[in-house]
Amino acid sequence: MARVLRGDLLAADLCRTVAEGVLQMQGEHGVTPGLAVVLVGQDPASQVYVARKMAKATEIGIRSFEHRLPEDTQEGQLLELIIQLNADPAVHGILVQLPLPSRFRADKVLNAIDPAKDVDGFHPVNVGRLSVGAAGLIPCTPLGCLMLLDEVIQHFRGLKAVVIGKSNIVGKPVALLLLERECTVEVTHIHTRNLPEIVRTADIVVVAAGSPRLVRGDWVKPGAVVIDVGINRITAPDGRSRIVGDVAADEMGHAGVVTPVPGGVGPMTVACLLSNTLRAAQMAHGEGECRQDELSSRRRSKVAAD
Ligand code: NAD
């Protein structure tokens, strides 16, 4: 049987580490890390995500500032709020919940966030830093995937990794992080030919397609590590609504490791957001710059040594 790699447990562990970091910042600098979350409109899924992030932030001692803006907010008003948050020393991290209503230019809004407070890691400056291997804030879901992989893989060098999905939010940054670990990375997408054959070559499969049961058992080589990022709401045969990933989980018995959905990458995304907020606060107070993915492997080494 494949090992089920529980992201909820690792996320709880990471949140404890972040909570300790928050206490340390308060003790050393008299500063409490602050996270501002901006939500425009009434999208039900976004409301749930924002509530979850704010509650977790508060639980571990991060100050959260919630800005709920009505559906008819103008882009200029949102940009004005971002300028204020950029200038506010109590705010170390700014997250604008996506998707924004379609009339907003999301790139313009995200580009307005100070890169030093860009805890989602979507600003072009942070994307550029990631691509050249420099210190910056790394997108939360890809960082969470890497931390999960760090739990089960000691030596990445030379492993073949296949990433399914090429979005700016997940697929591309995951591929960059795996390249930085010196994997041989193949990025695939909806127009890729022979996807099953490509996936069969992989030691590591990261799936972020948004397509339920896309990755079947016979696509996955025995012993491979499979990270399922997908979140899909489906109606099960019993008529109930369920959340499933992009992997046919019941066919993964021969895989080495599989992350579950729910309880896999999702909780890691929230934990990494809080970790990024602490990191942004530390950097604002002059603590040394270091890539978060390096911190992930150092953390793993420390746990192994303890
Ligand atoms: P997206 O729609 O922006 O990108 C999807 C990518 O998958 C595209 O590059 C597309 O070409 C590719 N794709 C789609 N269908 C495919 C197929 N049949 N074969 C091969 N490639 C295919 O989506 P996204 O924002 O990257 O999110 C992907 C999934 O991950 C979604 O289910 C989303 O809900 C989930 N997600 C989860 C978390 C989390 O915290 N767990 C965070 C972000 C996204």
Residues whose N, C-alpha, C, O or C-beta is under 5 A from the ligand:
A	BS01	NAD	T141 I164 G165 K166 S167 I169 V170 G171 T188 H189 I190 A208 A209 G210 S211 V229 G230 I231 N232 V265 G266 T269
